[in-house]
Amino acid sequence: MTVSISITLDDDLGAELNTAVGGGNQSAVVAEAIREYLDRRAVAAAAVWHASLTGDDAAAFAEFNAEW
């Protein structure tokens, strides 16, 4: 699946992006930043969910983690 996102950068952020990529692929840098942001959100959501487990679910999760 492909998703298209249109992003408009303010002048300061645009200048910082230009400096960061040094003439390289700006789209790739922005795409990587979005991936990292979404990964962090997924990890945070998983941590909240894991913390909410109780009873048998919490025990099963603890047992699974003990193997790591």
mmCIF file of the N, C-alpha and C atoms, coordinates in Angstrom:
data_MODEL
# 
_entry.id   MODEL 
# 
loop_
_atom_site.group_PDB 
_atom_site.id 
_atom_site.type_symbol 
_atom_site.label_atom_id 
_atom_site.label_alt_id 
_atom_site.label_comp_id 
_atom_site.label_asym_id 
_atom_site.label_entity_id 
_atom_site.label_seq_id 
_atom_site.pdbx_PDB_ins_code 
_atom_site.Cartn_x 
_atom_site.Cartn_y 
_atom_site.Cartn_z 
_atom_site.occupancy 
_atom_site.B_iso_or_equiv 
_atom_site.pdbx_formal_charge 
_atom_site.auth_seq_id 
_atom_site.auth_comp_id 
_atom_site.auth_asym_id 
_atom_site.auth_atom_id 
_atom_site.pdbx_PDB_model_num 
ATOM 1   N N  . MET A 1 1  ? 0.841  -1.155  0.000  1.00 0.00 ? 1  MET A N  1 
ATOM 2   C CA . MET A 1 1  ? 0.000  0.000   0.000  1.00 0.00 ? 1  MET A CA 1 
ATOM 3   C C  . MET A 1 1  ? 0.893  1.227   0.000  1.00 0.00 ? 1  MET A C  1 
ATOM 4   N N  . THR A 1 2  ? 0.511  2.226   -0.738 1.00 0.00 ? 2  THR A N  1 
ATOM 5   C CA . THR A 1 2  ? 1.238  3.488   -0.786 1.00 0.00 ? 2  THR A CA 1 
ATOM 6   C C  . THR A 1 2  ? 0.345  4.587   -0.261 1.00 0.00 ? 2  THR A C  1 
ATOM 7   N N  . VAL A 1 3  ? 0.931  5.443   0.553  1.00 0.00 ? 3  VAL A N  1 
ATOM 8   C CA . VAL A 1 3  ? 0.208  6.583   1.104  1.00 0.00 ? 3  VAL A CA 1 
ATOM 9   C C  . VAL A 1 3  ? 0.940  7.834   0.675  1.00 0.00 ? 3  VAL A C  1 
ATOM 10  N N  . SER A 1 4  ? 0.200  8.824   0.289  1.00 0.00 ? 4  SER A N  1 
ATOM 11  C CA . SER A 1 4  ? 0.789  10.092  -0.103 1.00 0.00 ? 4  SER A CA 1 
ATOM 12  C C  . SER A 1 4  ? 0.410  11.147  0.924  1.00 0.00 ? 4  SER A C  1 
ATOM 13  N N  . ILE A 1 5  ? 1.416  11.872  1.402  1.00 0.00 ? 5  ILE A N  1 
ATOM 14  C CA . ILE A 1 5  ? 1.195  12.936  2.372  1.00 0.00 ? 5  ILE A CA 1 
ATOM 15  C C  . ILE A 1 5  ? 1.826  14.207  1.822  1.00 0.00 ? 5  ILE A C  1 
ATOM 16  N N  . SER A 1 6  ? 1.095  15.288  1.909  1.00 0.00 ? 6  SER A N  1 
ATOM 17  C CA . SER A 1 6  ? 1.623  16.582  1.494  1.00 0.00 ? 6  SER A CA 1 
ATOM 18  C C  . SER A 1 6  ? 2.011  17.361  2.744  1.00 0.00 ? 6  SER A C  1 
ATOM 19  N N  . ILE A 1 7  ? 3.269  17.801  2.814  1.00 0.00 ? 7  ILE A N  1 
ATOM 20  C CA . ILE A 1 7  ? 3.763  18.537  3.967  1.00 0.00 ? 7  ILE A CA 1 
ATOM 21  C C  . ILE A 1 7  ? 4.322  19.868  3.492  1.00 0.00 ? 7  ILE A C  1 
ATOM 22  N N  . THR A 1 8  ? 3.889  20.923  4.155  1.00 0.00 ? 8  THR A N  1 
ATOM 23  C CA . THR A 1 8  ? 4.413  22.246  3.857  1.00 0.00 ? 8  THR A CA 1 
ATOM 24  C C  . THR A 1 8  ? 5.283  22.677  5.028  1.00 0.00 ? 8  THR A C  1 
ATOM 25  N N  . LEU A 1 9  ? 6.542  22.952  4.756  1.00 0.00 ? 9  LEU A N  1 
ATOM 26  C CA . LEU A 1 9  ? 7.485  23.328  5.802  1.00 0.00 ? 9  LEU A CA 1 
ATOM 27  C C  . LEU A 1 9  ? 7.555  24.847  5.916  1.00 0.00 ? 9  LEU A C  1 
ATOM 28  N N  . ASP A 1 10 ? 7.667  25.334  7.165  1.00 0.00 ? 10 ASP A N  1 
ATOM 29  C CA . ASP A 1 10 ? 7.891  26.770  7.302  1.00 0.00 ? 10 ASP A CA 1 
ATOM 30  C C  . ASP A 1 10 ? 9.316  27.070  6.853  1.00 0.00 ? 10 ASP A C  1 
ATOM 31  N N  . ASP A 1 11 ? 9.634  28.344  6.677  1.00 0.00 ? 11 ASP A N  1 
ATOM 32  C CA . ASP A 1 11 ? 10.935 28.718  6.117  1.00 0.00 ? 11 ASP A CA 1 
ATOM 33  C C  . ASP A 1 11 ? 12.108 28.214  6.948  1.00 0.00 ? 11 ASP A C  1 
ATOM 34  N N  . ASP A 1 12 ? 12.004 28.325  8.274  1.00 0.00 ? 12 ASP A N  1 
ATOM 35  C CA . ASP A 1 12 ? 13.109 27.892  9.133  1.00 0.00 ? 12 ASP A CA 1 
ATOM 36  C C  . ASP A 1 12 ? 13.331 26.387  9.049  1.00 0.00 ? 12 ASP A C  1 
ATOM 37  N N  . LEU A 1 13 ? 12.238 25.625  9.122  1.00 0.00 ? 13 LEU A N  1 
ATOM 38  C CA . LEU A 1 13 ? 12.368 24.174  9.045  1.00 0.00 ? 13 LEU A CA 1 
ATOM 39  C C  . LEU A 1 13 ? 12.860 23.747  7.667  1.00 0.00 ? 13 LEU A C  1 
ATOM 40  N N  . GLY A 1 14 ? 12.387 24.420  6.624  1.00 0.00 ? 14 GLY A N  1 
ATOM 41  C CA . GLY A 1 14 ? 12.855 24.123  5.272  1.00 0.00 ? 14 GLY A CA 1 
ATOM 42  C C  . GLY A 1 14 ? 14.350 24.351  5.129  1.00 0.00 ? 14 GLY A C  1 
ATOM 43  N N  . ALA A 1 15 ? 14.838 25.446  5.719  1.00 0.00 ? 15 ALA A N  1 
ATOM 44  C CA . ALA A 1 15 ? 16.278 25.735  5.660  1.00 0.00 ? 15 ALA A CA 1 
ATOM 45  C C  . ALA A 1 15 ? 17.069 24.687  6.430  1.00 0.00 ? 15 ALA A C  1 
ATOM 46  N N  . GLU A 1 16 ? 16.551 24.264  7.601  1.00 0.00 ? 16 GLU A N  1 
ATOM 47  C CA . GLU A 1 16 ? 17.234 23.232  8.378  1.00 0.00 ? 16 GLU A CA 1 
ATOM 48  C C  . GLU A 1 16 ? 17.267 21.902  7.623  1.00 0.00 ? 16 GLU A C  1 
ATOM 49  N N  . LEU A 1 17 ? 16.161 21.578  6.957  1.00 0.00 ? 17 LEU A N  1 
ATOM 50  C CA . LEU A 1 17 ? 16.111 20.346  6.172  1.00 0.00 ? 17 LEU A CA 1 
ATOM 51  C C  . LEU A 1 17 ? 17.102 20.399  5.025  1.00 0.00 ? 17 LEU A C  1 
ATOM 52  N N  . ASN A 1 18 ? 17.172 21.524  4.336  1.00 0.00 ? 18 ASN A N  1 
ATOM 53  C CA . ASN A 1 18 ? 18.132 21.675  3.241  1.00 0.00 ? 18 ASN A CA 1 
ATOM 54  C C  . ASN A 1 18 ? 19.560 21.478  3.734  1.00 0.00 ? 18 ASN A C  1 
ATOM 55  N N  . THR A 1 19 ? 19.867 22.041  4.895  1.00 0.00 ? 19 THR A N  1 
ATOM 56  C CA . THR A 1 19 ? 21.201 21.890  5.473  1.00 0.00 ? 19 THR A CA 1 
ATOM 57  C C  . THR A 1 19 ? 21.462 20.434  5.854  1.00 0.00 ? 19 THR A C  1 
ATOM 58  N N  . ALA A 1 20 ? 20.463 19.797  6.452  1.00 0.00 ? 20 ALA A N  1 
ATOM 59  C CA . ALA A 1 20 ? 20.628 18.416  6.913  1.00 0.00 ? 20 ALA A CA 1 
ATOM 60  C C  . ALA A 1 20 ? 20.875 17.444  5.773  1.00 0.00 ? 20 ALA A C  1 
ATOM 61  N N  . VAL A 1 21 ? 20.194 17.636  4.655  1.00 0.00 ? 21 VAL A N  1 
ATOM 62  C CA . VAL A 1 21 ? 20.338 16.677  3.560  1.00 0.00 ? 21 VAL A CA 1 
ATOM 63  C C  . VAL A 1 21 ? 21.476 17.035  2.622  1.00 0.00 ? 21 VAL A C  1 
ATOM 64  N N  . GLY A 1 22 ? 21.965 18.250  2.699  1.00 0.00 ? 22 GLY A N  1 
ATOM 65  C CA . GLY A 1 22 ? 23.111 18.654  1.884  1.00 0.00 ? 22 GLY A CA 1 
ATOM 66  C C  . GLY A 1 22 ? 22.935 18.349  0.416  1.00 0.00 ? 22 GLY A C  1 
ATOM 67  N N  . GLY A 1 23 ? 21.788 18.670  -0.136 1.00 0.00 ? 23 GLY A N  1 
ATOM 68  C CA . GLY A 1 23 ? 21.531 18.421  -1.548 1.00 0.00 ? 23 GLY A CA 1 
ATOM 69  C C  . GLY A 1 23 ? 21.002 17.025  -1.829 1.00 0.00 ? 23 GLY A C  1 
ATOM 70  N N  . GLY A 1 24 ? 20.763 16.252  -0.767 1.00 0.00 ? 24 GLY A N  1 
ATOM 71  C CA . GLY A 1 24 ? 20.260 14.894  -0.931 1.00 0.00 ? 24 GLY A CA 1 
ATOM 72  C C  . GLY A 1 24 ? 18.737 14.855  -1.052 1.00 0.00 ? 24 GLY A C  1 
ATOM 73  N N  . ASN A 1 25 ? 18.183 13.714  -0.806 1.00 0.00 ? 25 ASN A N  1 
ATOM 74  C CA . ASN A 1 25 ? 16.764 13.462  -0.982 1.00 0.00 ? 25 ASN A CA 1 
ATOM 75  C C  . ASN A 1 25 ? 15.978 13.903  0.258  1.00 0.00 ? 25 ASN A C  1 
ATOM 76  N N  . GLN A 1 26 ? 15.339 15.059  0.164  1.00 0.00 ? 26 GLN A N  1 
ATOM 77  C CA . GLN A 1 26 ? 14.558 15.583  1.280  1.00 0.00 ? 26 GLN A CA 1 
ATOM 78  C C  . GLN A 1 26 ? 13.386 14.666  1.625  1.00 0.00 ? 26 GLN A C  1 
ATOM 79  N N  . SER A 1 27 ? 12.736 14.131  0.619  1.00 0.00 ? 27 SER A N  1 
ATOM 80  C CA . SER A 1 27 ? 11.585 13.259  0.851  1.00 0.00 ? 27 SER A CA 1 
ATOM 81  C C  . SER A 1 27 ? 11.972 12.036  1.676  1.00 0.00 ? 27 SER A C  1 
ATOM 82  N N  . ALA A 1 28 ? 13.134 11.482  1.414  1.00 0.00 ? 28 ALA A N  1 
ATOM 83  C CA . ALA A 1 28 ? 13.585 10.306  2.155  1.00 0.00 ? 28 ALA A CA 1 
ATOM 84  C C  . ALA A 1 28 ? 13.830 10.646  3.617  1.00 0.00 ? 28 ALA A C  1 
ATOM 85  N N  . VAL A 1 29 ? 14.390 11.819  3.883  1.00 0.00 ? 29 VAL A N  1 
ATOM 86  C CA . VAL A 1 29 ? 14.661 12.238  5.260  1.00 0.00 ? 29 VAL A CA 1 
ATOM 87  C C  . VAL A 1 29 ? 13.344 12.447  6.005  1.00 0.00 ? 29 VAL A C  1 
ATOM 88  N N  . VAL A 1 30 ? 12.381 13.097  5.365  1.00 0.00 ? 30 VAL A N  1 
ATOM 89  C CA . VAL A 1 30 ? 11.081 13.330  5.986  1.00 0.00 ? 30 VAL A CA 1 
ATOM 90  C C  . VAL A 1 30 ? 10.367 12.000  6.214  1.00 0.00 ? 30 VAL A C  1 
ATOM 91  N N  . ALA A 1 31 ? 10.407 11.099  5.240  1.00 0.00 ? 31 ALA A N  1 
ATOM 92  C CA . ALA A 1 31 ? 9.759  9.794   5.382  1.00 0.00 ? 31 ALA A CA 1 
ATOM 93  C C  . ALA A 1 31 ? 10.364 9.012   6.544  1.00 0.00 ? 31 ALA A C  1 
ATOM 94  N N  . GLU A 1 32 ? 11.670 9.052   6.694  1.00 0.00 ? 32 GLU A N  1 
ATOM 95  C CA . GLU A 1 32 ? 12.332 8.346   7.798  1.00 0.00 ? 32 GLU A CA 1 
ATOM 96  C C  . GLU A 1 32 ? 11.920 8.945   9.137  1.00 0.00 ? 32 GLU A C  1 
ATOM 97  N N  . ALA A 1 33 ? 11.825 10.262  9.211  1.00 0.00 ? 33 ALA A N  1 
ATOM 98  C CA . ALA A 1 33 ? 11.400 10.919  10.451 1.00 0.00 ? 33 ALA A CA 1 
ATOM 99  C C  . ALA A 1 33 ? 9.980  10.507  10.823 1.00 0.00 ? 33 ALA A C  1 
ATOM 100 N N  . ILE A 1 34 ? 9.109  10.406  9.839  1.00 0.00 ? 34 ILE A N  1 
ATOM 101 C CA . ILE A 1 34 ? 7.728  9.975   10.094 1.00 0.00 ? 34 ILE A CA 1 
ATOM 102 C C  . ILE A 1 34 ? 7.708  8.534   10.572 1.00 0.00 ? 34 ILE A C  1 
ATOM 103 N N  . ARG A 1 35 ? 8.493  7.662   9.931  1.00 0.00 ? 35 ARG A N  1 
ATOM 104 C CA . ARG A 1 35 ? 8.559  6.263   10.365 1.00 0.00 ? 35 ARG A CA 1 
ATOM 105 C C  . ARG A 1 35 ? 9.019  6.153   11.816 1.00 0.00 ? 35 ARG A C  1 
ATOM 106 N N  . GLU A 1 36 ? 10.067 6.906   12.164 1.00 0.00 ? 36 GLU A N  1 
ATOM 107 C CA . GLU A 1 36 ? 10.581 6.867   13.531 1.00 0.00 ? 36 GLU A CA 1 
ATOM 108 C C  . GLU A 1 36 ? 9.526  7.357   14.521 1.00 0.00 ? 36 GLU A C  1 
ATOM 109 N N  . TYR A 1 37 ? 8.805  8.412   14.161 1.00 0.00 ? 37 TYR A N  1 
ATOM 110 C CA . TYR A 1 37 ? 7.752  8.942   15.030 1.00 0.00 ? 37 TYR A CA 1 
ATOM 111 C C  . TYR A 1 37 ? 6.662  7.900   15.237 1.00 0.00 ? 37 TYR A C  1 
ATOM 112 N N  . LEU A 1 38 ? 6.231  7.263   14.170 1.00 0.00 ? 38 LEU A N  1 
ATOM 113 C CA . LEU A 1 38 ? 5.175  6.252   14.284 1.00 0.00 ? 38 LEU A CA 1 
ATOM 114 C C  . LEU A 1 38 ? 5.658  5.043   15.065 1.00 0.00 ? 38 LEU A C  1 
ATOM 115 N N  . ASP A 1 39 ? 6.913  4.652   14.891 1.00 0.00 ? 39 ASP A N  1 
ATOM 116 C CA . ASP A 1 39 ? 7.476  3.536   15.657 1.00 0.00 ? 39 ASP A CA 1 
ATOM 117 C C  . ASP A 1 39 ? 7.462  3.854   17.151 1.00 0.00 ? 39 ASP A C  1 
ATOM 118 N N  . ARG A 1 40 ? 7.861  5.080   17.514 1.00 0.00 ? 40 ARG A N  1 
ATOM 119 C CA . ARG A 1 40 ? 7.869  5.468   18.929 1.00 0.00 ? 40 ARG A CA 1 
ATOM 120 C C  . ARG A 1 40 ? 6.459  5.457   19.494 1.00 0.00 ? 40 ARG A C  1 
ATOM 121 N N  . ARG A 1 41 ? 5.480  5.914   18.709 1.00 0.00 ? 41 ARG A N  1 
ATOM 122 C CA . ARG A 1 41 ? 4.089  5.909   19.180 1.00 0.00 ? 41 ARG A CA 1 
ATOM 123 C C  . ARG A 1 41 ? 3.606  4.482   19.374 1.00 0.00 ? 41 ARG A C  1 
ATOM 124 N N  . ALA A 1 42 ? 3.979  3.585   18.466 1.00 0.00 ? 42 ALA A N  1 
ATOM 125 C CA . ALA A 1 42 ? 3.556  2.187   18.578 1.00 0.00 ? 42 ALA A CA 1 
ATOM 126 C C  . ALA A 1 42 ? 4.163  1.556   19.825 1.00 0.00 ? 42 ALA A C  1 
ATOM 127 N N  . VAL A 1 43 ? 5.426  1.840   20.099 1.00 0.00 ? 43 VAL A N  1 
ATOM 128 C CA . VAL A 1 43 ? 6.085  1.297   21.282 1.00 0.00 ? 43 VAL A CA 1 
ATOM 129 C C  . VAL A 1 43 ? 5.427  1.850   22.543 1.00 0.00 ? 43 VAL A C  1 
ATOM 130 N N  . ALA A 1 44 ? 5.134  3.141   22.553 1.00 0.00 ? 44 ALA A N  1 
ATOM 131 C CA . ALA A 1 44 ? 4.488  3.751   23.722 1.00 0.00 ? 44 ALA A CA 1 
ATOM 132 C C  . ALA A 1 44 ? 3.105  3.151   23.950 1.00 0.00 ? 44 ALA A C  1 
ATOM 133 N N  . ALA A 1 45 ? 2.351  2.954   22.870 1.00 0.00 ? 45 ALA A N  1 
ATOM 134 C CA . ALA A 1 45 ? 1.010  2.363   22.998 1.00 0.00 ? 45 ALA A CA 1 
ATOM 135 C C  . ALA A 1 45 ? 1.100  0.930   23.510 1.00 0.00 ? 45 ALA A C  1 
ATOM 136 N N  . ALA A 1 46 ? 2.079  0.185   23.032 1.00 0.00 ? 46 ALA A N  1 
ATOM 137 C CA . ALA A 1 46 ? 2.251  -1.194  23.493 1.00 0.00 ? 46 ALA A CA 1 
ATOM 138 C C  . ALA A 1 46 ? 2.613  -1.228  24.976 1.00 0.00 ? 46 ALA A C  1 
ATOM 139 N N  . ALA A 1 47 ? 3.462  -0.308  25.414 1.00 0.00 ? 47 ALA A N  1 
ATOM 140 C CA . ALA A 1 47 ? 3.841  -0.269  26.823 1.00 0.00 ? 47 ALA A CA 1 
ATOM 141 C C  . ALA A 1 47 ? 2.637  0.017   27.709 1.00 0.00 ? 47 ALA A C  1 
ATOM 142 N N  . VAL A 1 48 ? 1.783  0.941   27.279 1.00 0.00 ? 48 VAL A N  1 
ATOM 143 C CA . VAL A 1 48 ? 0.570  1.252   28.038 1.00 0.00 ? 48 VAL A CA 1 
ATOM 144 C C  . VAL A 1 48 ? -0.336 0.033   28.096 1.00 0.00 ? 48 VAL A C  1 
ATOM 145 N N  . TRP A 1 49 ? -0.482 -0.644  26.964 1.00 0.00 ? 49 TRP A N  1 
ATOM 146 C CA . TRP A 1 49 ? -1.343 -1.830  26.921 1.00 0.00 ? 49 TRP A CA 1 
ATOM 147 C C  . TRP A 1 49 ? -0.784 -2.918  27.830 1.00 0.00 ? 49 TRP A C  1 
ATOM 148 N N  . HIS A 1 50 ? 0.524  -3.157  27.753 1.00 0.00 ? 50 HIS A N  1 
ATOM 149 C CA . HIS A 1 50 ? 1.137  -4.182  28.593 1.00 0.00 ? 50 HIS A CA 1 
ATOM 150 C C  . HIS A 1 50 ? 0.934  -3.868  30.070 1.00 0.00 ? 50 HIS A C  1 
ATOM 151 N N  . ALA A 1 51 ? 1.057  -2.601  30.428 1.00 0.00 ? 51 ALA A N  1 
ATOM 152 C CA . ALA A 1 51 ? 0.887  -2.196  31.827 1.00 0.00 ? 51 ALA A CA 1 
ATOM 153 C C  . ALA A 1 51 ? -0.550 -2.391  32.304 1.00 0.00 ? 51 ALA A C  1 
ATOM 154 N N  . SER A 1 52 ? -1.488 -2.416  31.370 1.00 0.00 ? 52 SER A N  1 
ATOM 155 C CA . SER A 1 52 ? -2.895 -2.548  31.753 1.00 0.00 ? 52 SER A CA 1 
ATOM 156 C C  . SER A 1 52 ? -3.324 -4.001  31.947 1.00 0.00 ? 52 SER A C  1 
ATOM 157 N N  . LEU A 1 53 ? -2.466 -4.950  31.598 1.00 0.00 ? 53 LEU A N  1 
ATOM 158 C CA . LEU A 1 53 ? -2.823 -6.359  31.716 1.00 0.00 ? 53 LEU A CA 1 
ATOM 159 C C  . LEU A 1 53 ? -2.973 -6.760  33.179 1.00 0.00 ? 53 LEU A C  1 
ATOM 160 N N  . THR A 1 54 ? -3.935 -7.612  33.433 1.00 0.00 ? 54 THR A N  1 
ATOM 161 C CA . THR A 1 54 ? -4.164 -8.106  34.797 1.00 0.00 ? 54 THR A CA 1 
ATOM 162 C C  . THR A 1 54 ? -4.416 -9.612  34.751 1.00 0.00 ? 54 THR A C  1 
ATOM 163 N N  . GLY A 1 55 ? -4.350 -10.234 35.922 1.00 0.00 ? 55 GLY A N  1 
ATOM 164 C CA . GLY A 1 55 ? -4.718 -11.637 36.047 1.00 0.00 ? 55 GLY A CA 1 
ATOM 165 C C  . GLY A 1 55 ? -3.912 -12.559 35.153 1.00 0.00 ? 55 GLY A C  1 
ATOM 166 N N  . ASP A 1 56 ? -4.629 -13.482 34.501 1.00 0.00 ? 56 ASP A N  1 
ATOM 167 C CA . ASP A 1 56 ? -3.985 -14.486 33.643 1.00 0.00 ? 56 ASP A CA 1 
ATOM 168 C C  . ASP A 1 56 ? -3.218 -13.851 32.494 1.00 0.00 ? 56 ASP A C  1 
ATOM 169 N N  . ASP A 1 57 ? -3.769 -12.765 31.951 1.00 0.00 ? 57 ASP A N  1 
ATOM 170 C CA . ASP A 1 57 ? -3.080 -12.092 30.845 1.00 0.00 ? 57 ASP A CA 1 
ATOM 171 C C  . ASP A 1 57 ? -1.737 -11.538 31.296 1.00 0.00 ? 57 ASP A C  1 
ATOM 172 N N  . ALA A 1 58 ? -1.723 -10.922 32.468 1.00 0.00 ? 58 ALA A N  1 
ATOM 173 C CA . ALA A 1 58 ? -0.472 -10.377 32.999 1.00 0.00 ? 58 ALA A CA 1 
ATOM 174 C C  . ALA A 1 58 ? 0.524  -11.501 33.283 1.00 0.00 ? 58 ALA A C  1 
ATOM 175 N N  . ALA A 1 59 ? 0.039  -12.598 33.809 1.00 0.00 ? 59 ALA A N  1 
ATOM 176 C CA . ALA A 1 59 ? 0.916  -13.738 34.096 1.00 0.00 ? 59 ALA A CA 1 
ATOM 177 C C  . ALA A 1 59 ? 1.498  -14.313 32.813 1.00 0.00 ? 59 ALA A C  1 
ATOM 178 N N  . ALA A 1 60 ? 0.674  -14.464 31.797 1.00 0.00 ? 60 ALA A N  1 
ATOM 179 C CA . ALA A 1 60 ? 1.154  -14.993 30.513 1.00 0.00 ? 60 ALA A CA 1 
ATOM 180 C C  . ALA A 1 60 ? 2.191  -14.060 29.901 1.00 0.00 ? 60 ALA A C  1 
ATOM 181 N N  . PHE A 1 61 ? 1.949  -12.762 29.998 1.00 0.00 ? 61 PHE A N  1 
ATOM 182 C CA . PHE A 1 61 ? 2.899  -11.787 29.461 1.00 0.00 ? 61 PHE A CA 1 
ATOM 183 C C  . PHE A 1 61 ? 4.217  -11.839 30.233 1.00 0.00 ? 61 PHE A C  1 
ATOM 184 N N  . ALA A 1 62 ? 4.150  -11.937 31.553 1.00 0.00 ? 62 ALA A N  1 
ATOM 185 C CA . ALA A 1 62 ? 5.354  -12.021 32.384 1.00 0.00 ? 62 ALA A CA 1 
ATOM 186 C C  . ALA A 1 62 ? 6.142  -13.286 32.051 1.00 0.00 ? 62 ALA A C  1 
ATOM 187 N N  . GLU A 1 63 ? 5.444  -14.385 31.848 1.00 0.00 ? 63 GLU A N  1 
ATOM 188 C CA . GLU A 1 63 ? 6.110  -15.644 31.488 1.00 0.00 ? 63 GLU A CA 1 
ATOM 189 C C  . GLU A 1 63 ? 6.805  -15.519 30.141 1.00 0.00 ? 63 GLU A C  1 
ATOM 190 N N  . PHE A 1 64 ? 6.116  -14.914 29.184 1.00 0.00 ? 64 PHE A N  1 
ATOM 191 C CA . PHE A 1 64 ? 6.704  -14.713 27.860 1.00 0.00 ? 64 PHE A CA 1 
ATOM 192 C C  . PHE A 1 64 ? 7.965  -13.855 27.961 1.00 0.00 ? 64 PHE A C  1 
ATOM 193 N N  . ASN A 1 65 ? 7.890  -12.763 28.713 1.00 0.00 ? 65 ASN A N  1 
ATOM 194 C CA . ASN A 1 65 ? 9.035  -11.863 28.841 1.00 0.00 ? 65 ASN A CA 1 
ATOM 195 C C  . ASN A 1 65 ? 10.195 -12.495 29.595 1.00 0.00 ? 65 ASN A C  1 
ATOM 196 N N  . ALA A 1 66 ? 9.911  -13.419 30.490 1.00 0.00 ? 66 ALA A N  1 
ATOM 197 C CA . ALA A 1 66 ? 10.972 -14.065 31.268 1.00 0.00 ? 66 ALA A CA 1 
ATOM 198 C C  . ALA A 1 66 ? 11.943 -14.824 30.366 1.00 0.00 ? 66 ALA A C  1 
ATOM 199 N N  . GLU A 1 67 ? 11.439 -15.305 29.235 1.00 0.00 ? 67 GLU A N  1 
ATOM 200 C CA . GLU A 1 67 ? 12.300 -16.044 28.299 1.00 0.00 ? 67 GLU A CA 1 
ATOM 201 C C  . GLU A 1 67 ? 13.278 -15.140 27.571 1.00 0.00 ? 67 GLU A C  1 
ATOM 202 N N  . TRP A 1 68 ? 13.011 -13.856 27.543 1.00 0.00 ? 68 TRP A N  1 
ATOM 203 C CA . TRP A 1 68 ? 13.889 -12.920 26.853 1.00 0.00 ? 68 TRP A CA 1 
ATOM 204 C C  . TRP A 1 68 ? 14.984 -12.476 27.780 1.00 0.00 ? 68 TRP A C  1 
# 
